[in-house]
Amino acid sequence: MKNILVVDDDPDYLKLLRTMISSGSGYLVFSANNGVEADLLLESMEIDLVVTDVYMPYERWTGIAFPT
């Protein structure tokens, strides 16, 4: 099973994305409210795909300037 990480600072949009991606897809969907949470998840587990907001409130995470 593939792991998908959804990152967004808007809790309503985050819930919507989680629901849309996970419903009947066979994917395990994890979520983070900001870049700090996303960094922790990326360091602790294998993520196959990240879906992120373009503008995030954490300076290292904009969705465009993805941390490496």
Secondary structure as UniProt FT lines:
FT   STRAND          3..7
FT   HELIX           11..22
FT   TURN            23..25
FT   STRAND          28..32
FT   HELIX           35..44
FT   STRAND          49..52
FT   TURN            59..60
//
